Amino acid sequence: MRFFSRNSPRCPVCARLSSDTVGGEQCGACLQSPPAFDASIVACDYAAPVDHLIQALKFHGRLAFAPLFADLLARVVHGQRGMVGQTEADLLTAVPLSATRLAVRGFNQASEIARSLSNRLHLPLASQLCIRVRDTSAQAGLPLKQRHVNMRGAFIVSPAAPSLSGKHVMVVDDVMTSGRTLHELAACLKRYGASRVTNLVVARTPAV
Ligand SMILES: [Zn+2]
């Protein structure tokens, strides 16, 4: 079934499909410029039919798809447990939306997926762990270099958050494209003491 990608040669760090990752080695991009996160687990490629389902969840409020995506991710996580140096995680969180975006959309699709996933993985969910302090909504229209600048300082850890010291945090998102958002969030979590960050992403776009 093409839907699942566990047998594809993905980089264990950024989950990019790559011919040079046979045997689970990191891709050249991660070796050259290591991201702040330690690993990425994706359920599938960002392609039909999943792209339509994600858009339906995100832009048309089809919240019933969130548990479906959580199921897909949980299966891949269980299948990969113990591989690529993963250790059991301490808590789960989701990539936050800015307050403005959240007010417009009414929900955070990543949080909806994370809530279902929390039950399936038996991991505590810290949905308010991080705050997006800058709206980076124009990200998609920017060239890659400007995206990097645009994302800097986009996140803080909530003052009410529990201590992250030495914790392995799993971060849920719906789509991973350049990986820059997840990098910035992981860098923020590590500044606050997290020892390891693993991304759990429903769908990965081809290399950008
Ligand atoms: Zn990589």
Residues whose N, C-alpha, C, O or C-beta is under 5 A from the ligand:
A	BS01	ZN	C11 V13 C14 A15 Q26 C27 C30
